[in-house]
Amino acid sequence: MATINKIAILGGGNMGLAFARGLVKSGKFKPEQITLTRRMLRNVEAIQAEGFPATRDNAEAIVGADAIVLAVLPQQVNNVLDDIKNTVDVSSQFVISLISGVTSSDIKGYLNAKIPVVIAMPNTAIAIQQSMTCLAATNNDKKYIDISTELFNTVGETVTIDEGQMTAATALCACGVAFFLRSIRAASQGGTEIGFHSHDALKMAVQVARGAAELLHQHNSHPEDEIDKVTSPKGCTIAGLNEMEHQGFSSAMIKGIILANDKAGTLYKN
Ligand SMILES: NC(=O)c1ccc[n+]([C@@H]2O[C@H](COP(=O)([O-])OP(=O)(O)OC[C@H]3O[C@@H](n4cnc5c(N)ncnc54)[C@H](OP(=O)(O)O)[C@@H]3O)[C@@H](O)[C@H]2O)c1
């Protein structure tokens, strides 16, 4: 399979729909190339109103699709696999699973041992082509990594990892969006307490966060290199930073990521 022409996204919720929107926004796909599914009719109709083909029928949705994207919750995936297992064509289709905690052998065991499976862990910034997506495949399925990389590069950046690291990728990259958003909220709340209206404080915090991330991205530098440029001796930045560290700022972020990692590993099993 040289290119992906048609995609079926089973589960058009937050992530599935964000992925579809991001692909269209990239200009590489038209809405009619992406079919999404949901169980509830009113949700199907809302997706159709955006121009995407949508249906409640997972088996119908995968007909003619090159890539079958699983984007339901871990506890919903077995039902979806049941729906498609008699329709899936192992010679012409492959599965991309976005589902935290579900492995390629779980999917093959349920669906068909011969179906190629790529595990992908994006985040919700996929809707604006700014996802960090980690990709993994095992054995012969590794040949589907290139085509998956091409697909996800249209909606952000990609890194190929070992499948065993996928739980950690969930914590750092998927949950990570929320962790950084909470940091931005905290900065804006601090800004309000020192005198800015909340909408101004939020606007400032968002642009400061964007600038900080871009410094690292464009300079390919380490955070401490950029921090050194902001901290003058006996200055206000180092005083603020040290107080945050005394209060456990870095420790709280690290502990949160470790807990999210522990929890992500149990999502499908429980
Ligand atoms: N959100 C994130 O940041 C993120 C990041 C990376 C990976 N993921 C993974 O992406 C998956 C989806 O997460 P989400 O946040 O998008 O959850 P979500 O918003 O609940 O989306 C799941 C969707 O699946 C639909 N659905 C459930 N059973 C279905 C079935 N049998 N057939 C067709 N559609 C069905 C649901 O719609 P109906 O109720 O209308 O059926 C729902 O809209 C999860 O496994 C998660 O681990 C999420």
Ligand as a Chemical Component Dictionary entry (heavy atoms), coordinates in Angstrom:
data_LIG
# 
_chem_comp.id                   LIG 
_chem_comp.type                 NON-POLYMER 
_chem_comp.pdbx_formal_charge   0 
_chem_comp.three_letter_code    LIG 
# 
loop_
_chem_comp_atom.comp_id 
_chem_comp_atom.atom_id 
_chem_comp_atom.alt_atom_id 
_chem_comp_atom.type_symbol 
_chem_comp_atom.charge 
_chem_comp_atom.model_Cartn_x 
_chem_comp_atom.model_Cartn_y 
_chem_comp_atom.model_Cartn_z 
_chem_comp_atom.pdbx_ordinal 
LIG N1  N1  N 0  -8.688  12.243 24.205 1  
LIG C1  C1  C 0  -7.350  12.154 24.167 2  
LIG O1  O1  O 0  -6.617  13.086 24.487 3  
LIG C2  C2  C 0  -6.715  10.898 23.649 4  
LIG C3  C3  C 0  -5.353  10.921 23.288 5  
LIG C4  C4  C 0  -4.777  9.758  22.790 6  
LIG C5  C5  C 0  -5.520  8.602  22.690 7  
LIG N2  N2  N 1  -6.821  8.617  23.085 8  
LIG C6  C6  C 0  -7.578  7.379  22.988 9  
LIG O2  O2  O 0  -8.625  7.577  22.055 10 
LIG C7  C7  C 0  -9.734  6.785  22.447 11 
LIG C8  C8  C 0  -10.974 7.658  22.414 12 
LIG O3  O3  O 0  -10.836 8.688  23.391 13 
LIG P1  P1  P 0  -11.784 9.950  23.343 14 
LIG O4  O4  O 0  -11.263 10.902 24.316 15 
LIG O5  O5  O -1 -11.988 10.356 21.924 16 
LIG O6  O6  O 0  -13.152 9.282  23.907 17 
LIG P2  P2  P 0  -14.629 9.665  23.532 18 
LIG O7  O7  O 0  -14.755 11.130 23.291 19 
LIG O8  O8  O 0  -15.519 9.011  24.544 20 
LIG O9  O9  O 0  -14.838 8.965  22.111 21 
LIG C9  C9  C 0  -15.191 7.619  21.949 22 
LIG C10 C10 C 0  -16.317 7.609  20.944 23 
LIG O10 O10 O 0  -16.556 6.283  20.546 24 
LIG C11 C11 C 0  -17.918 6.188  20.205 25 
LIG N3  N3  N 0  -18.272 4.782  20.332 26 
LIG C12 C12 C 0  -18.314 4.025  21.451 27 
LIG N4  N4  N 0  -18.658 2.753  21.154 28 
LIG C13 C13 C 0  -18.801 2.729  19.814 29 
LIG C14 C14 C 0  -19.155 1.691  18.897 30 
LIG N5  N5  N 0  -19.435 0.446  19.308 31 
LIG N6  N6  N 0  -19.219 2.012  17.595 32 
LIG C15 C15 C 0  -18.953 3.270  17.157 33 
LIG N7  N7  N 0  -18.626 4.288  17.985 34 
LIG C16 C16 C 0  -18.563 4.003  19.287 35 
LIG C17 C17 C 0  -18.624 7.069  21.209 36 
LIG O11 O11 O 0  -19.768 7.696  20.638 37 
LIG P3  P3  P 0  -21.258 7.179  20.943 38 
LIG O12 O12 O 0  -21.425 7.191  22.427 39 
LIG O13 O13 O 0  -22.141 8.120  20.175 40 
LIG O14 O14 O 0  -21.257 5.830  20.377 41 
LIG C18 C18 C 0  -17.599 8.147  21.507 42 
LIG O15 O15 O 0  -17.880 9.336  20.824 43 
LIG C19 C19 C 0  -9.455  6.222  23.830 44 
LIG O16 O16 O 0  -9.170  4.866  23.751 45 
LIG C20 C20 C 0  -8.255  6.990  24.303 46 
LIG O17 O17 O 0  -7.402  6.164  25.056 47 
LIG C21 C21 C 0  -7.437  9.738  23.533 48 
# 
loop_
_chem_comp_bond.comp_id 
_chem_comp_bond.atom_id_1 
_chem_comp_bond.atom_id_2 
_chem_comp_bond.value_order 
_chem_comp_bond.pdbx_ordinal 
LIG N1  C1  SING 1  
LIG C1  O1  DOUB 2  
LIG C1  C2  SING 3  
LIG C2  C3  SING 4  
LIG C2  C21 DOUB 5  
LIG C3  C4  DOUB 6  
LIG C4  C5  SING 7  
LIG C5  N2  DOUB 8  
LIG N2  C6  SING 9  
LIG N2  C21 SING 10 
LIG C6  O2  SING 11 
LIG C6  C20 SING 12 
LIG O2  C7  SING 13 
LIG C7  C8  SING 14 
LIG C7  C19 SING 15 
LIG C8  O3  SING 16 
LIG O3  P1  SING 17 
LIG P1  O4  DOUB 18 
LIG P1  O5  SING 19 
LIG P1  O6  SING 20 
LIG O6  P2  SING 21 
LIG P2  O7  DOUB 22 
LIG P2  O8  SING 23 
LIG P2  O9  SING 24 
LIG O9  C9  SING 25 
LIG C9  C10 SING 26 
LIG C10 O10 SING 27 
LIG C10 C18 SING 28 
LIG O10 C11 SING 29 
LIG C11 N3  SING 30 
LIG C11 C17 SING 31 
LIG N3  C12 SING 32 
LIG N3  C16 SING 33 
LIG C12 N4  DOUB 34 
LIG N4  C13 SING 35 
LIG C13 C14 SING 36 
LIG C13 C16 DOUB 37 
LIG C14 N5  SING 38 
LIG C14 N6  DOUB 39 
LIG N6  C15 SING 40 
LIG C15 N7  DOUB 41 
LIG N7  C16 SING 42 
LIG C17 O11 SING 43 
LIG C17 C18 SING 44 
LIG O11 P3  SING 45 
LIG P3  O12 DOUB 46 
LIG P3  O13 SING 47 
LIG P3  O14 SING 48 
LIG C18 O15 SING 49 
LIG C19 O16 SING 50 
LIG C19 C20 SING 51 
LIG C20 O17 SING 52 
# 
